[in-house]
Amino acid sequence: MEQKFPKAGVSKLFLLDFHFRMFSIFFIISLLPVLFGIYFLAITSVLNIATLVLCLYRYNYINNCLKHGVVINGKIIKILRQLRKSHYIEIDELNNEKMEGLYILEVFYSVNSEEYKIKTPITYLRTMGNFYVEQEVEILVNPKKPKRYIVKSIWVPQDYISIS
């Protein structure tokens, strides 16, 4: 029997997420030398194409999660602080007293009786609120492709969202 989930009613402003804006800005800046006739910097055209591909991939990824996505409750099972390239320290809580930096949240959720454990990298900012082990978080998941997800409390600014 297939599990029923509430539909994700997310504002389209969510598509203006951080990655999409950063890639778009980089794309426009990398076009400037070509516009001003500095053709020896035409190597930026390769970067333009790569940036455009990344923008379109991210846009489609988010758009598919919004179109076909459902809201699922997941549970944080581990919080890791990144020290160097592959060195991590496990911590119990991520709050405003901790330093801003790179962290990885391990989240557990299940879709149609299949269980998934995912690792989501985040750059923690003091405005994001608190995260702690065993906390439940809402995740937008595409039930057709359950490995495609967005952890709502990280990537969706609370000002731009209305989940019904």
Helices and strands as residue ranges (DSSP letters): G 12-15, H 18-35, G 39-41, H 44-68, E 70-82, E 88-91, E 93-94, E 101-111, E 114-124, G 126-128, E 131-132, E 136-142, E 145-151, H 152-155, G 158-160
